[in-house]
Amino acid sequence: MSVQLKKDTYPVLEMTCAACAVSVESMLKSVAGVTDAGVNYANQSAWVQYDPRVTGPEKFRQTVQSIGYDLVIQTENQQEIKEKAQQQQFRALKKRTGWACLLSIPIVIIGMFFMDMPYGNWIMLLLSAPVVFYFGRSFFINAWKQARFKKANMDTLVALSTGVAWVFSAFTTIYPEFWHARGLHGHVYFEAAAVVIAFISLGKLLEEKAKSNTSSALKKLMGLQPKTVTLLLAGDQTRQIPVEQVKTGDLLLVKPGEKIPVDGVVSAGSSYVDESMISGEPVPVLKTSGEKVFAGTLNQKSSFRFEAEKVGAETVLAQIIRMVQEAQGSKAPVQKTVDKIAGIFVPIVIGIALLSFGCWMLLGGTNAFTHALLAAVTVLVIACPCALGLATPTAIMVGIGKGAENNILIKDAESLERAHAVTAIVLDKTGTITAGKPQLDFLQFRAGVNTAELQAILLSMEKASEHPLAEAVVNYLEKEGIRPVQMETITSLTGLGIQARLSGKKYSIGNRKLMEQEGVQFLEEQETSMQTLQEKAKTVVVFAEENRAVAILAIADQIKSGSAKAIQTLQNAGVDVYMLTGDNQQTAAAIAKELQLAHYKAEMMPADKAAFIQELQATGKVVAMVGDGINDSHALAQADVSIAMGKGADIAMDVAKMTLIGADLNSIPKALKLSRKTVATIRQNLFWAFIYNIIGIPIAAGILYPVNGFLLDPMIAGAAMALSSVSVVGNSLRLKFSSL
């Protein structure tokens, strides 16, 4: 008999670094009955595939709790519980960081400028103790968790260096005679311990703030579905019910301005529905009997009835939400460069400290223990992670500020780091390459007609039209100063156009099909104009008086002025540019030709866009996605680097890690250049931090003593550590004055 495996996703609480995710994942995989599991640090969640006959959620929770974390296993309000816990965690971190910074200021002032003041060491001891052991306790807790699994990360280095520096300083303060008796002056490092805790806590706070933004996009997507619906009962009676109670086959009523609650098929009535969240196209779609409608889309003009087909988790909107969650969760947690380095660096530093202690004990003569202790402490102090810890965040902070100056808002460090490696850029068409709003860009009247009179009639008819494209004509004519006239009759012809009468004459506006029905005659030049406009993928509308065409109109979504230049700049830089659109093949081909764009795909649904990005990623490309709509949210979440247009949907901006404020595509090449410069600065910072350690640690251990009798004073080691941090910050600030 085959085993029916179950796969569930649970929010994880109390994770503070990428290494925590690795620990939780390994523990979940060790549970009997679990076939596979994965943990994502970015969205703080775990998925578990298991045999429900052997194990279950309660066992998972107990296992995770055994290593100091927690799992939300309640099925109801799971997201709310997670968000509440994350908010509490963020508030606690903010409070700890604030106090750590506040208490560190007087410690630094005393340690740097008033070292010889009475009771100075005691004041620093009292102020630094809560900074290190209370406000910085998470570093020690996480270091212990890592040590239990024979691992080391940045927290290990912070805990080790600050802990040893503080204990050594406390010993020197309480027993100064220990050093005086040996003819030495004992130095203290309270300010070093406090500042490291304060700086790195600040870095963690900024990281948490960026990470907390990811769930707001999902909340907004969920908010697209109305909470209640109008259910139709026998005898045309209606009742308001919660959307959760809707069943397949229920008959529902949707009024103008309301969102469609579930997927279904129109059974009576007709209306225009804004489906931009699914298709990305700005023009609302006419829905008549037998047409499909989708949850979250907006009914614009009239009431209609429809039969529910897909409800709950089966709707297209629910699938988009699920796919965004999965795309955000599918990214492997990127172990920070410094954490990776720390994993190797920490054991080496500890090894050198112990080795120097052992060597001095064996070879140090009469003051062997004193020199051994000083050498070991000096090694740990000089290896303090200030320079390493500041290398990435200072460059990132300057890079983010530089981006803001250039209308590029960057939400997190990861996207700024990754953008330098982008080899393919996927652009949504509507609202990204184009303006996203249809405009009248061609209006030609027949020779010999009264243009002023016909323009007034055209405006009057289009003002009465329900068709979404009519607004483009109205806007154009009103800007020209045309005033409407009072028509005798106006009749809307669904799916065809509109007809009206004035002074005994019949006027028609609409598509070619309406003109054929009315027997409207065209001049040869009008036929040529229509053919040319259609080849350019413009929507052609005909205005007729009786049975002759008096004007040809064309409506199109205009390409933004900077789009062509931006695309050429990217292609010249060796980046492959792809245009994806929900529009038809003809429109996509016409725009691609105008932009000299080699790669494009038409008639793409949200899932198709994300799948296409996955295909590109499978070939080894690092993909950036640029979009502006709800329909782009899944693709944005899937991409390696996600960029939203500043004038687009809030949800797109929430999912994306970068936002272009001015909605100008020329900001994209700037963003890539900024990323390259930032990454170069990070590498330079890490290089100098390492050179400092490679040279400083052996000298601190006493390697020069046998050669020339030189022993590094721990005070000088502390100053050298501070100097390395200043050099890193100074190098990062150079980025601020570079050009993009």
N, C-alpha and C positions, 0 to 999 in steps of 0.2 A: 504494500500500500504506500503511495507517495505521500510525503509529508508536506502539508500546506504551511509554508513559511509566512511569517507576518513581518511587515516593515513599518516602523513607527518613527516619528521625529519628536524629540523632546528638547525644550530649552535647558541650557546648562547655566548654573549660577556660580559665582565666585571665581571664574577664570580671570587671570590678570595678565597672562602672556601666552605667546604661541606655544611655548613648551608645556603649559597647563593642558592645552588641547591634546597634545601627544600623550600625556599621562592619562587623561580621562579615556581617550580612545583605546589605549593598550589595556586598561582595566576592564572596559566594556567587552572587548574581544576575548578576555580571559574567562568571562562568565559561561558556565556550561549551558549549552543550548543556543548560544549566539553564533551564527554562521559568519556574520560580517558586521562591522560598525565603522562609523566615521564621525569625526568631530570637527566643526568649523569654528575657529576663534573669531573670525570676522563677524558672523551673525549669531555667535554664542548658542549654537544648537548642535545636537547629536542625533544621528539616525542609527537605528539598530535593526538588523534583520535577524529574526530568531524563530525558534520552534516554540509556539505558545503552550505546547503540552509539557515542556521541560522547564521553561523560565518565563518571566514576565516583568512588567515595569517596576514593581516593588523591589525585586531583586536587583535590577539595574540601579535603582536609587540608593539602596543600601551599599552597593559596591562603590558607587561614586562618592557617597558620603564618607566611606572609610578612608579616603585620601584627601578629605577636606573640601570637597566641592558638593554641589547639590543638583538634583534633576527635578524639573517640574513634570510630574506624571499625570496631573489632573487633565481630563480631556476638555472640560469647560473653562473658559477664560484663561487658557494657557498663555496666550500672548500678553494679556493684561498682567498676570502674575509675574511674568518675565520682565516686562517693562517697569513694573513697580519696583522689583528687586534691583534692576539696573539703575533706576533713578536714585534709589537709596544708596547704592554702591558709589554712584557718581557724586552724590552730595557728601558722603563720608570722605571720599578721596579729595574733594574740593576743600573740605574743612581741614583735613590733615595737611594738605599742601599749603594752605593759607597760614596755618599756625607754624609749620616748619619754616616757611620763608620769613615770617615775622620774628621768630625767635633767633633765626640765623643772623639777622642784621646786627644786633648788639654783639654777638659772639665774634663775627668777622671784624667789627670795629675794635674790640678789645684785643683780639688776636693779632691784628695787623699794626695797630697804632698805639695801643696802651698796654703792651705786654708786661711792663714792670709795675703797673698800678697795684696798690694793696688789694689783696684777695681777688685779683683778676682771674687767676686760674680756678678758684672756687666758684666765682660767678659763672664762668664759662662751663664748668662742670654741671652746675645746677640747671643752666639754660639748655645745654646740649643733650642732657640725659633724656628728656621727653621727646626731643627731635629724633634722636637715633632709635630709642627703644619703644616709644609709643607711636608717634606720628610716622616713623619709618619701620614699624613692626612687620608690615607686609613683605618687605624685602627679606627679612630673616625667616618668616614663615615659608615664603616661596623657595628660598634657598634650601631650607630643610626638606621641603617636598621633593625638590630636585635631587638632593643628596640621597634620599631614600631609594631613588631609582637610578643611582650612580650616574647622575647627569649634572651639568653645570650650565648656568646661563648668566646674563647680566646681573640678575638679582644675587647670585652667588658671590660675584665679584664685589658688588655694593656692600652686601652683608659682611663679607670677610674683611674688606679694607676699612670700612667705617667701624665695625665692631672691634677690630684689633687696635685701630688708632685711638678709639675712645677708651678702651680698657687700659692701654698703655699710658694714655694721658691722665686717666683717673689715678693710676698707680703712682705716677710721677707727682701728682698734686697731693695725694694723701701721704706718701713716703718720700719726700724730696731728699731726705738724708741718705737714702740708698745710693743715690748718684753722687751726693756731696762727699760721702765717705770714700768714694773711688776717684775723687778729683774731677768729676764730670758735672756738667749742668744739664739737668733733665728738661727737655722741651716737651710742650704739649701740642696736640693736633685736634683740639675740640672743633676749631673753625672748619678744618678740612672735612671732618666727619659730618658736621651739620650741613655744610654747603652742598656736599655730594647728595645727601638725602633730599634736600630742598630742590636742587636742580633736576634730579631724575624724577622726583614726584611730579614736578611741573610738566615734564615731558610726557609722563603717563596720563596726566590730566588732559592734555591737548589731544592725545591719542584716543582716550575714552570719549571725548566730546565729538570727534570726527566719526567714531564708530557708532555713536548713539543715533546718528542721522539716518542710518540704513533702514530702520524699521518704520520711520515716518512715511516712507513711500508706500509701504504695504498697507498702512492704516488708511492712506488716502485712496488707494485702489479699492480697499474694502468699502470705503465710504461712498463709492460710486453706485452701489446697489441700494435702492430705497429700503427703509426699515419696514414699511407697510405697503400693502397692495389692495386694489379694489377688486373684490371677487364678485362675479355676476351670478346671481341665483335665478331660480325659476320665476317667471313673470316679471323679468327685468328688474328684480330687486337687487340691491348691491350691499356688500358688507366689507368693512375694512378688516383685514387680517394680517398678522405678521408674515413677512416674506418666507420665514422658515416653514410655515404651515402650507405653502403652495404645493400642490401635487400635480404630477403629469396629467394632462387632460382637463385641468381647471380652465374655465373661461374668465379672462381678466379684462378690465377696462383701463385704458391709459388716456389721460387728458393732456391737452397742450401744456408744454413746459415740464411735464413729469418724466422721470427716468423710467425706462422699461425694466421691470424687476427680474424677469427670467427669460430664457430663450424660448421662442415659440413661433407660431405661424398666424398671420393676420386672417381673421375669419369675417370681419365686417368693418366697413369704413376705410378711409385712406388718409395718409398724412406724410409729410416730409420728416425724416428722422436723421439726426446728426450722428453719423457712425464714425466720426474721425478717430475715436478711441480705438477702433478696430482696424480701419482701413488707412487712417492717416490723411485721407482726402478731405478738404474743407467743405465741399459742396454736399449739403444734406441729400439723402436718397429718398425718392418717392416709394412709399410702401402701400401696396393695394392688396386685395384679397389673395391669399395663397403665398404671399411673400414672407420670408423669414425675418424675424427681429431678434435682437440680442440684448442680454442683460447689461445695464449700465449706459446704454445709448440713450439719446435725448429726443423725445417726441417734440416737434416744433409747432405744427400748425393746427391739426384737428384731432378730435377724439377718435379712437378706433378700438375694436375688440380683437383679442387674439387668444389662441389656445396654447397653454403651457406645454412645451415639449421637453425641455431640459431644465431641471431645478437643482438648487444646492450646488454641490461640487462638480456637477456635470456642465454647467453653463460655460460659455466662452470666457466670460469675465473671471470666473473661479479658476479656470485653467491658466489664464494670464497671471493671476495672483500666485498660483502654485508654481508656475514656471519661473517667475521672478525669484521666489524663495529658493527654488532648486538651483537656479543660476548663481545666486549670491552664495549659496552654500557649497556649490561644486568646486569653487576655487580653493585650491589647497592653501592652508594658512601659510603665508610667507614668513618664514623665520627671519627675523631681523638680522641684518649683516652682523651687527655687533653681538647678538646672542650667539650666532654661529661661531664667531671669533672667540667669545667668552668661553664656550664649551671646550676649546682647546687651550686657551690662554690661562684660565683659572688653575687647572691642574699643574701647568708649567710653573706659574708664579708660586703656588704652594710648594711645589717640588724644590724650586730654587731657594725659597725662604727656609725650608727644612734642611736643605743641603748646606746652606751657609751657616745655619745654627749648628749643625753637626760638625762642620769643618772647624769652626771657631772653638767649639767645645774640646775638640781633639788637639788643635794646634795653637790655641789662644794664650797659653801660658797662665800667668797669675790671675789676670782679669778675664779668663775664658768665658765665663757665664755672662758677664756684663757685655762684652763685645758680641757674643753670640746672640743675645737678646736684641741689642741695638741693630745688628745687621739684619736679623729676621724682620724686625718691625720696619726698618728703613726700606727693605725690599717691598713689603706690603703697602707702605705709604706711597712710595714712588710709582707703584703699579696701580695706584688708585684710578678708578675708571672715569675720572673727570673728562680727560681729553677724548677717550673712546666714546664716552657717553654723550659728549657734546658734538662730536664729529658729524653725525647725521642730523640731529634736530636743529642745530644752528643753521646749517646749509638749507635745510627744508624750510625753516621759518623765513629766512631771507628770500628764498625762491618763491614762496607763497606770496610774500609781500610784493615782490617784483612782478608776479603774475597779476595781482590786483591792480597795480599801476597801469598795466597793459590790457585791462578789461577781461582778465582771465581769473575767475574765482576757482581756487583749488581747495577741495575739501579734505583730502588726506595725503599723507606722505607717499603712500604706495603708488598712487597713480602718477604723481610727479616723478617718482623714480623710474616707473615702467615706461613712461611716454617716450624716453630717449631710444627705446628699442623697437618702436612701432614700425612695421614693414607694410601694413595694409590699413587703409582707412575706408570705412563704410559710411556713406552719407545717405540719410533719408532725403527724399526729394522735397515733399511739401513742407514748407515752413523752415527748411534748412537751406536747400539750394534755391528754392523759390520763396516768394513772400508769404505764401500760404493763404492769400486772399484773392479770389477772382476779380479781375478788373477788365473794363471795356478797353481794348487796345486797337479796335478797328471799327469805324462807322463811315460808310460810303453811301450817299444818296444818289439816286438816279438823276441824270441830267434833265433839267427843264421842270423839276417839281418845286413846289413851294416848301423849301427846307424848314423855315421857321415854324410854319403851321404844322408840318408833319412831326417835327421834334416835340412840340407841345402835346400832340396826340400820343406820340410814343411814350413820353414821360407819364402822362395820365394813365395809360394802359399798364405800364410796368409798375406804377405805384400800387395798382389794384391787384397785381399778380402775387401769388403765393410762392412762385418758383424762386429758389435761392439765388439764381443767376440774375434775376430782375434787379436786385439791389445794386449790382455793378453798373447797370445801365442808368438807374436812377441817380446814383452818386455822380456819374460822369455828366449827365445832362444838367443836374442842379448846379454843379460847379461852373457850367457854361452860362448860367443865369437864365435857363429856360424855366417858364412857369406853366403849370398844368392847366388844362381846360376841363370843363364839365362835360363828360361823355353822356350820351343818352342811355346806352345800355352797355354793360361789360359782362362777359361770360367766360368763366375759366374752363378750359378743356383739359382734363387730367391727362398727363403724359404727352400732350401735344403742344399746348400754348394757351393763348388767350385771344378772344375776339370782342370787338366793340362796334358801336354804331354812333355816327355823328353826322347831322345834316343829310340823312338818307344814304350815307355811304358806309360800307362795311370795311373795317380794318382788322387785320390779323397779324399776330406776332407769334412765332413758334419755330418748330423744326421742319425739316424737309417733308416729313410725312404729312403734316398739316397742310402744307402748301400744295402737295399733290392732291389731297382730298378736295381742296378748294379750287383746283384747276388754275393755280397761279402761274403766269408766264414770266420767264427770266430772259434778260438780254444776254448775249454771248459773253460780254465782259464780266457780267455778274457771275455766270457759271465758272469762268476762269478764276475769278477772285475766290469763290467758294472752294474750288478745288485746291488752290494754293494754300488757303488758310487751314483746310483740313489736313493737308500734308504736314503743316507745322504744328499739328495736334491742338488746334484751337477749337473751341466750341462755337459753331456757326449758328446764328439766329437770323431769320428773315422777317422783314416788316413789309406787309403787303396792303395795298389799297385796292379794294375790289379784287380783280383777278390779275393785277400786275405787281411785281416786286418793286417797291420803291426804295428800299435800303437793305444793305447787307451789314450785319454786325458780327464781330468776333470777340469772344470773351476768353481770357486765359489767365493762368496763375503766372505772374511775371517772375523771371529769374532775377535774383538780387544782383545789384551792380558789382559787388566784389567776388561773386561766386566763381566766375571763369578764371580770374587772376589767381585766386587761392588754389583752385584745382590744378592749374598749370604749375604753380610753385611747388606743390606737393609731388606732382608727377616728375618734374625736373629733378627733385631731390631723391628720386628712386623709390618713392612710396607708391604702391598700387592703390588707386582710388576706385571704389565701386559705388554706384548709385542704386539704391533699392527703393521701390515705390509700390504702393497698392494700386496705382493708376494703370491704364491699359498699355499694351505693347507699343502702339503707335505714338502715344504721348511721350513715353519713356525714350523711344528711339529718337524722336525729334529733339528733345532736350539734350540727350547725350551727344547728338550730332552738333548742336549749337555750342556745347561746352568742350567739344573735342575729347569726349570721355570714352575710353575704350571698353570699360566694363560696366554693365548695368543689368538689372533684373526687374521685370514688371510683374504686376498682379501678385504682390507678396503680402501674405497675412503676417501678423505678429510672430507666430511660431516659425514661419518660413524664414523671416529675417534672422532670428536667433539660430536656427538650424544652419543657415548659410555662414554665419560667423563661426559656428562650430566646425564646419567644413574647412574654412580657411585656417582655423587654429590647428586642425588635424594635419594640415600640410606643413606645419611649423611656423606659420606666420604669427606675429604679435599684432593683434587687431585692435584698432580704435574705432568706436562707433559714435557717430554724431547724429543726434535726433532731437525732436522737439515735442513729440506727442505721447499720449498715454500708450498708443499702439507700439511705441518704440521702447517701452520700459523693459520688456523681456530681453530684447537685443542689447540694450544698454547694460543690463545686469550681466549678460553673458560675455561681453567684450572684456579684453584685458584692460583697456583704458576707455572710460565712458565720458562723453562730452555732450552737454545739453545746451540748446540755444536759450539765451536769457529771456526771450519773449515767448517761450513755449509753455507747455503744461507744467504745473507745480510738481506732478508726479515724476515726469522726465527729469526735472532738476534735482529731485530728491534721490532718485536712483543713480544718476550720473555723479561722478567724482570731480568733474570739472564743469563749469558753466561759463559760456561766452556772454558777457554782459551786453555788448552791443549787437549781438546776433550776426556779427560779420565773420564769415569763414576765414578771412585773412588772419584771424587770431590763432587759427590752428597751427600753421607753420611756426608762429611765434611760441606757442605752447611747447611744441616739440624741441625748438631751439633752447628754450628755458630749461626743459628737462635735461638736455644734453649738458648744459653748463652746470646745472645743479649736481648732477651725478659726478661730473668731473671734479667739482669742489669737494663732494663727499669723499671721493677716492683720495684726493690730495690730503684731506683732513685725517683720514685713517692712516695714510702713509706716514704723515708727520707724527701722529700719535704712537704709531708702532716704532718708528725710528727712535723716538724719545724713550720708549720702554726697552727696546733692544740695547740701547747704549746705557740707559740709566740703571736698569735692574742689576746687571753684572757689577757695575761700580758700587751700587748700594750693598751688594753682597760682600764687597771687599776684595774684588779680583785684583785691584791695583796695589793692595797692601804689601804683598811679597816683593813687588817691583820697586815702589818708591815710598812705601809707608803711608800712602794716602787712604784715609777712611772717610766716607761720606757722612757728614753730620746729618741726622734726621731732619733738622731745621732746614738745611739746604735742600734736602729731598722734597720737603713740603713746598719750598719756594719754586723748585724746578717743576713740580706738579702744577702749581698755579700758572707758571709761565707757559707750559704746554697748552693749558686751557685757553690762555689769552691768544696764543698763536693760532689756535683752531678757530676761535671766534673772529679774529682779525681776517683770516683767510676767507671765511664765510661772508664777511661784510663786503669783500671785493666784488662779489656777485651783484650786489645792489647797484654798483656803478657801471656794470657792463651793459652793452646795447643788445637789443633783440632784433 
